[in-house]
């Protein structure tokens, strides 16, 4: 959570790099509920997952790729597999993309994510990035939870 505070304290990047690539490491928090409303742990239909995030921004080409891995669920196991970041685009100091994939090992069966991500680069030279997720997650048993609430990601540029 210290990273979240550091990144939030940075102002939005004003002068984005226009060449090269940069790698970012951080984490993703995915909060899900039956309603998509901002519910809290212990509320009916609430689930949450936390995973590591690796992201690459191609400033010259305008693209973003990456993955979310080592995903653990609240009060549960670390899941197998990863979620891939694809169709990523840079626009101004922002980014957007899709997060899709299937995670295995959940008590509720395989977990398939279909998320949109949107974020903003922060700090001098795009030192960090943070943003949010929206979309839905389908469980093996056919249940669907809506992603929203405090779902998001934060990552800092790797040396």
matplotlib code that plots the C-alpha trace (Angstrom):
import matplotlib.pyplot as plt

x = [0.0, 3.0, 3.3, -0.3, 0.4, 3.6, 2.0, -1.1, 1.1, 2.7, 1.1, 0.0, 2.8, 2.8, 5.6, 5.3, 8.3, 8.1, 10.7, 11.7, 10.0, 9.6, 8.8, 6.6, 6.1, 3.3, 0.0, -3.6, -6.6, -9.8, -13.0, -16.1, -19.7, -23.0, -24.2, -21.0, -21.5, -18.8, -19.4, -17.0, -15.5, -18.1, -21.0, -23.0, -21.6, -18.2, -15.0, -11.5, -8.3, -4.8, -2.0, 1.3, 1.4, 4.0, 3.4, 5.4, 4.7, 6.0, 6.2, 7.4, 4.7, 1.9, 1.2, 0.9, 1.3, 1.6, 0.2, -1.3, 0.1, 0.4, -3.2, -4.5, -8.2, -9.3, -9.3, -8.3, -5.5, -3.1, -4.6, -2.9, -2.6, -2.4, -4.5, -3.0, -3.1, -3.7, -4.9, -3.2, -3.0, -1.3, -3.1, -1.7, -0.7, -3.3, -3.5, -6.3, -6.4, -8.1, -7.4, -8.5, -7.6, -8.6, -7.3, -7.5, -7.7, -10.6, -13.1, -15.8, -14.1, -12.1, -12.2, -12.5, -11.9, -13.0, -11.9, -11.3, -8.4, -7.8, -5.0, -2.9, 0.9, 2.2, 5.5, 8.4, 9.1, 6.1, 7.7, 4.5, 1.1, -2.2, -5.8, -8.9, -10.6, -14.3, -15.9, -16.9, -15.6, -17.3, -16.8, -16.8, -20.2, -21.7, -21.8, -20.9, -19.6, -19.2, -15.8, -15.9, -15.7, -12.1, -10.7, -7.5, -3.7, -0.6, 2.9, 6.3, 8.9, 11.5, 15.2]
y = [0.0, 2.3, 2.3, 3.5, 6.5, 7.4, 7.3, 9.2, 12.0, 12.5, 14.9, 13.7, 13.5, 16.7, 15.8, 12.2, 10.4, 10.0, 7.4, 4.1, 1.7, 1.5, -1.4, -0.9, -3.2, -3.0, -4.6, -4.9, -5.0, -6.4, -5.9, -7.8, -7.8, -9.0, -5.4, -3.6, -1.2, -0.4, -3.1, -4.1, -7.3, -9.4, -8.0, -10.5, -11.2, -9.6, -11.1, -9.5, -10.5, -9.0, -9.8, -8.6, -6.5, -6.1, -3.5, -2.3, 1.0, 1.5, 5.3, 5.3, 2.9, 4.0, 0.6, -1.1, -4.8, -6.7, -9.2, -9.7, -12.8, -14.4, -13.6, -14.4, -14.3, -12.9, -15.7, -18.1, -19.6, -18.1, -18.9, -20.5, -18.7, -15.0, -12.2, -10.6, -6.9, -6.5, -3.9, -1.3, 2.2, 5.4, 8.7, 11.9, 10.9, 8.1, 4.5, 2.1, -1.6, -5.0, -7.5, -11.0, -14.5, -17.5, -18.2, -21.7, -23.0, -20.9, -22.5, -21.3, -22.9, -21.3, -17.5, -15.8, -12.1, -9.6, -6.2, -2.7, -0.8, 3.0, 4.8, 7.9, 8.3, 10.2, 11.9, 13.3, 11.2, 8.9, 7.6, 5.7, 4.8, 4.1, 3.5, 1.4, -1.7, -2.2, -5.2, -8.6, -11.9, -15.3, -18.2, -21.9, -22.5, -19.8, -17.0, -13.5, -10.7, -7.1, -5.5, -2.0, -0.3, 0.3, -1.9, -0.6, -0.8, 1.0, 0.5, 2.2, 2.4, -0.3, 0.8]
z = [0.0, 0.4, -3.4, -3.7, -1.5, -3.4, -6.8, -5.6, -4.3, -7.8, -10.2, -13.6, -16.1, -18.3, -20.8, -21.8, -23.3, -27.1, -27.7, -26.2, -23.8, -20.1, -17.8, -14.7, -11.7, -9.2, -8.2, -9.2, -6.9, -8.3, -6.2, -7.4, -6.3, -7.6, -8.1, -9.1, -6.2, -3.8, -1.2, 1.6, 2.9, 4.6, 2.5, 0.6, -2.9, -2.2, -3.5, -3.9, -5.5, -5.4, -7.9, -9.1, -12.2, -14.9, -17.6, -20.6, -22.3, -25.8, -26.0, -29.6, -30.9, -28.5, -27.2, -23.8, -22.9, -19.7, -17.3, -13.9, -12.1, -8.7, -8.1, -4.6, -3.5, -0.2, 2.4, -0.3, -2.4, -4.9, -8.3, -11.3, -14.6, -15.4, -16.9, -20.0, -20.9, -24.6, -27.1, -24.9, -26.2, -25.0, -25.5, -24.0, -20.5, -20.3, -21.2, -21.9, -22.7, -22.1, -19.3, -20.2, -19.2, -17.0, -13.5, -12.0, -8.5, -7.1, -4.7, -7.2, -10.2, -13.0, -13.0, -16.4, -16.5, -19.2, -18.0, -19.3, -17.8, -17.9, -16.2, -16.0, -16.0, -13.0, -12.1, -14.1, -17.2, -16.6, -13.4, -12.4, -13.6, -11.8, -12.8, -12.6, -13.9, -14.9, -16.4, -15.2, -13.9, -14.6, -12.3, -13.3, -11.8, -14.1, -11.6, -12.8, -10.6, -11.7, -11.2, -9.8, -6.5, -5.5, -8.3, -9.7, -10.3, -9.5, -10.8, -10.7, -13.4, -13.1, -13.1]

ax = plt.figure().add_subplot(projection="3d")
ax.plot(x, y, z, "-o")
ax.set_aspect("equal")
plt.show()
